[in-house]
Amino acid sequence: MSKINAWDWVAIVLVIIGGLNWGLIGLFNFDLVAAIFGQMSFLSKLIYDLVGLSALYMIYAVTKMNK
């Protein structure tokens, strides 16, 4: 089994942030990222983009673990 590197940790944290944000949206109709950084501001869009890229990276990381 391979060790978790820095990119893995960054992706894990961002996916957790994204999951918690979606949970807040689903349960309370509250978008924490938008509340902190503004509705579709550059920073909020950057966070959403990084969370999406992290999810794609996690797909790669999981397939890498099974080898």
C-alpha positions as CSV (number, residue, x, y, z in Angstrom):
1,M,0.0,0.0,0.0
2,S,1.4,3.4,-0.9
3,K,1.8,6.3,1.5
4,I,-0.4,9.3,1.4
5,N,1.4,12.2,-0.1
6,A,0.8,15.9,0.1
7,W,-1.4,16.0,-3.0
8,D,-3.6,13.2,-1.5
9,W,-4.0,15.2,1.7
10,V,-5.0,18.4,-0.2
11,A,-7.5,16.4,-2.2
12,I,-8.9,14.7,0.8
13,V,-9.4,18.0,2.7
14,L,-11.0,19.7,-0.3
15,V,-13.4,16.7,-0.9
16,I,-14.4,16.8,2.8
17,I,-15.0,20.6,2.5
18,G,-17.1,20.0,-0.6
19,G,-19.1,17.2,1.0
20,L,-19.8,19.3,4.1
21,N,-20.9,22.2,1.9
22,W,-23.2,20.0,-0.1
23,G,-24.6,18.6,3.1
24,L,-25.4,22.1,4.3
25,I,-27.0,22.9,1.0
26,G,-29.2,19.8,1.1
27,L,-30.2,20.0,4.8
28,F,-30.5,23.8,5.3
29,N,-30.3,25.4,1.9
30,F,-27.1,27.2,3.1
31,D,-24.1,27.5,0.9
32,L,-21.1,28.1,3.2
33,V,-18.6,28.7,0.5
34,A,-20.9,31.4,-1.0
35,A,-21.5,32.9,2.4
36,I,-17.8,33.2,3.1
37,F,-16.5,34.2,-0.3
38,G,-19.5,35.7,-2.1
39,Q,-22.0,34.3,-4.5
40,M,-19.9,33.1,-7.5
41,S,-17.1,35.4,-6.7
42,F,-13.6,34.5,-8.1
43,L,-12.7,32.9,-4.8
44,S,-15.9,30.9,-4.4
45,K,-15.6,29.7,-8.1
46,L,-12.0,28.8,-7.4
47,I,-13.0,26.7,-4.3
48,Y,-15.7,24.9,-6.3
49,D,-13.2,24.2,-9.2
50,L,-10.6,22.9,-6.7
51,V,-13.2,20.6,-5.0
52,G,-14.2,19.2,-8.4
53,L,-10.6,18.6,-9.4
54,S,-10.0,17.0,-6.1
55,A,-12.9,14.6,-6.6
56,L,-11.4,13.6,-9.9
57,Y,-8.0,13.2,-8.3
58,M,-9.5,11.0,-5.6
59,I,-10.9,8.7,-8.3
60,Y,-7.4,8.3,-9.6
61,A,-5.9,7.9,-6.1
62,V,-8.4,5.1,-5.3
63,T,-7.6,3.2,-8.4
64,K,-3.9,3.6,-7.6
65,M,-4.4,2.1,-4.2
66,N,-5.9,-1.1,-5.6
67,K,-2.7,-2.0,-7.5
